[in-house]
């Protein structure tokens, strides 16, 4: 059974103003009092941000238990400092963010300059185990067409600088300004992948392989493929749902039992479909990787379910994936729920939504 892991970023915002506060080091010191949690929490790019890197996971139940435990511990630590855990783009920002005090982050800030001021966003990254980098490249080539619908399902960053951005995933639009972004090209093999990565390093803001910001990439440190297309989620169960979808996609591709052949989608169409998904989320018309035609997001999600169905069933995740996707279409993604709460009660209602998740 393929293992997986979850990296989840969270911003620390003032509990009254909802503006980021540079208190990550203090919050991390509190979290690290817990010896079991200590190896899995770390600083992120900004001094107002922390990241949870899960242990190796083998089931939905284990993933949910681990992620929920971390979130509760983070809530307790944050409350000691007077801040709130926040997922998605930060809705209210004034002043300059502060990069975490490491040589690497300082160099990134130097390369990206004015973009740093607007990089107050959160993502989740899902790692799925692969038997080799050669297989990993084959998986990347096979699943890249599904990234628009994966983004649509995860959209959770509608607000920016006190306004509705008009996009369900403003994080995605922010990331498009990095040297590398969105969908990777197709690769001939693992050697081709490695050559292209090495040539990118040193170009623009790509200071190392870790700053190659494609939505899919092979991990430089683990035997995994990394899905990086997702906004950070309101609820732990939504994060787990996305991780299970990724695992089923990889499993189906490796086993060769995915349902149906996929269309050959050129990169410019994938880029355009990702933009559409970022704007309209599950209300978007997206490229269907099976037919190559535009369809409603619900129809593309159904095609995704059919594609990964046998693998999901074999993993024991079929019911959870189906019910989770149905729930998103019934009740809305995080972006829709955040918008509704903000319309109903302003910033305080928005904070209450985040604190309840």
N, C-alpha and C positions, 0 to 999 in steps of 0.2 A: 504494500500500500504506500503510495506517495506521501511523503511528509510535507509539511508546509510550515510557514512562519509568517508572522504579522509584525510590521513596524507601524506604529501609530504616533503621529505628531499631535501635540496639543499646545495651544497658546495659553498663557496665564494673563488674564485681564482683570483690571480693577473691578471689584464687585459692584461698585456704584456707577462709574463712568463707562465701563466696558472697554476701556483703552488698555493696550498692552502695558505690562509692568515688567521691568528687567529683574525679576526675582527668581529666575530659574535655579541659580546655584543654591539659594536658601531652600527652595522646595526640594531640590535633589538631596541635600543633606538630610532633610527630614525623611524622605523616602528611603534613603540608604540605611536608616536605623533598622529596617527590616532586612535581615540577612538573606532571606529567600528572594526578595525582590531586588536586592542590590545589584546583581549582575545584569539586570534587564532594563534599567533606566539610565538615561544618559542625556547630556545636553544636546541641543540641536543648533541650527544656524544662528538663531537669535537668542539674546539673553532673556527674552520673555517666553521661551519655548523649551519644551522638554519632549523626549521621545521614549516610547516604550518599544523594546525589541523582544519579542516573545521567545521563549524556549522553542525547541523543535516540537511541532504539534502533529497529532495523528488522528484527531477526531473533532467533530463539531462541538461535542460536549466539553472536551478539554480546552478548546480554543475559547469558548464562551466563559468558562470558569476562570481561566487565566486572565483574560481581558477585563472581565468584570472586577476581579480582585484588584488589578492594577488601577482601574478607574476609581474604585472606592478609596484606595490608599492615596491616590493623587488628590481626590476631593478633600480628604482629611488634611493632607499636607498643605494644600492651597488655602484652606480655611484658616490655618494657623497664621498665614501671612496676609490674609485679607484679600485674596484673589480667587477667581473662578476659572475652572478648566473650560477651555473653549475649543470647539472643532469647527472647521470651515474657515473662510476668510474672516478676519477681524472686522467687525462692522464700523468701529469708530477709531480713527487713528489721527493723532496730531503729533507733530514733532518727529524727530529722527529715531529710528530703531537702532539698537546697539547689537552688533555682532558678538557672538560668544568669543571669549578671549583665547583663541587658539591660533597658531600660525596659519593653518589652512583656511579657517574662516576669515581671517584678516586678509589673506591673499584673494579669496573669492570676492570680498567686499571691495577690494582695490580694483579688481577686474570689472565688476559689474556696476560700480559707481552709482549713478542716480537710480538704477533699478532696485538697489537695496532698500530704498525708502518705501517701496511698494511691495516688497516681498514678505508681507505679513499674512501668510497663508499656511494651511495645514493639509497634509496628504496622509494616506495610508499606502504602504507598499506591501505587496503580498509576494512571498517567496515560495516557490514550489520545487521540490527536489527533482533532479534530472540525473539520468545515469551517466551522461557525458556532455561535454560542451558541443560536440557534434550533434547530438540529439537535441540539445537546447536550441541550436540555431534552426533546426528543422521545425521545432515547436514555434519559435518566434515567427518564422515565415508563415506557418499555418494559422496562427491565431490572431495575427495583426488586423485582419479584416473585422474581427469582433470588437476591437477597442472602442469604436463609437458607441455601441450599445452598452458596453461596460461603463463608459463615462456617463451616459445618460442615466443609468440606474444608480450611480453614486453621487449625482450632482447635489452639492450641499454648501455652496458658497455664493449666495445671491447678493449680499450686501457689501458695500465698499464706501468708506469715508462718509458714513451716515446716510447713504443713498442706496436705493435699489439699483443695482447695476444693469438690470434688464437681462442678465444672463443667469442661468441656473448654476453654472460653474465659472465664477469669475477667476478662480485659481487657475483654471486652464488657460484663460486669456492672458493672465500675468505670465505664465510659464512660456508662452509662445515667444516671448522676447529674449529668451536665453539663447545662447549660441546653438545648442541643439535642443530640439523639442519635439513633441508629438510622436508620430509613428516612425519607427526606424525603417530603413530600406530593407529590401529582401537581400539575403546573403547567400553566396554560393556554398559556403561551408564554414567551419569554425575558423580556419585559417584566414578566410576572407573577412570574417567578423573581427578577428584580432588585428589584422592589418589596418582596417578602417578606424578602429578605436585608437590605435597607436598614432595614426596620421592626424586624428582630431586633436590629440593632446598638444597644447601649445597654441592652438588656433582660437582666437577670440578669448572667451572666458573659460575655456575648457582647460583647467590646470592639471587635471588627472582624469583617469577613467571614471572616477566617482562623480564627476561633474558632467558626464554625458547624460543628458536629461531626457532621453527617449522614454516613451510610455512602456516600452519593453526593453529589457537588456539582460545579459547574463551577469550574474554577480561576480565581482572580482575576488570575493573572499569565501564564497560558499558554493557548493555544487547545486546551484539553483538558477531558475529563470525568475526574473523579478518583474512583476506587474506594477507599474507606477502611474497608471492612468486615473486613479481614484482620488476624489476628495476625501478628507477625514469625515467620519460619519457621526451623526447624532447618537445613535444607539449601538451598543456592542453587538447586538444580534445582526445589525445591518453590515457591520464590518465582517463578521463571521460568514454571513451569506456571500459576500463578494469573494472572500477567501475560498469558500467551497466551490464557487463557480470556476475560479482560476484552477483549482486542483483538478476538477472534472475535465476542464478543457485540455490541460496538459496530459492527463491520464488517457483521454480519448485519442489524442494525437499520437502519443507514444505507442499505444496499443493498436492503433490503426482501426479502431472501431467507431470512429465518429460517424454520425449519420449524414451521409451525402457529401458529394464533392463541392468545393467552393469555387466561386468565380475568381478570376484573376483581376484584382482591383488595383489600378494604378495609384501611385502615391498621392497625386494631386486630388484624386477623388476621396481618398481616405482622409487627407488633411481637411478637405471641405466638410466631410461628414462629421469629423471631430469638432469642428467649429460649430456646426449645427447642433450637435449634442450638447456642447457647452452652453449655447444660448437657450435652447428650448427643452433640454432634459428629456423626460419621457413623453413630452408632447411633440417631439421633433419627428420629422421625416428623415430616415436614415438609410444609408446604403445597406441592403440585405446582402451579406457575404455569399449567400447561396445562389441568389438570382442575379446579383449585380445591379438590381434596380432599387429605386427609392420606395420605401414602405414606411408605414407608421411604426413608431418605436415598439408598440405592443406586438405587432407582427414579427418584427426582427427579434424581439425577446423570445417569442414562441419558436422561431427558427433556431435560436441559440439553445433552447431547451431540447428541441428535437436532435440537434447536433451532438450535444453532450449527454443525452439521456442514458444510453447504455452504460457509460462510464460512471455517471452519477449514481445509478442504481447499484452498480457493482461496489461502489464505495460506501453505500448505505446512506447517501446524501440526497437521493432523488426527491423525496417528499419535502425535505427542508428547503431545497432550492426552489422547487415549484411554489410552495406556499409563501416563501419569502418574496419572490418576484411578484406573485399575485398581490401580496400585501402592499408592495410599493405602488402598484397601479391603482389599488383601491384607496389608499390613504395618502399617497404622495411621497416623493422623495424628501430628503431633509430640506432642500431648497424651498419646496412648496410649503412645508410646515413652518419653516422660519418666516417666510413671507406672511403667512396667515397670522401667526402670533404677533408679528410686528405691527400689522395692520390693526389687529384687535386691541393691543395694549401697549405698543411702543417698546422702548428698550427694556423696561422691567419685565414685560411678558416674554421677550426674547431671552432674557437671562434665566427666567424661570424654566423655560423649555430646556435650555442647556443643562441647568442644574438637576432637572428631573431625569435626565438620560444617563 
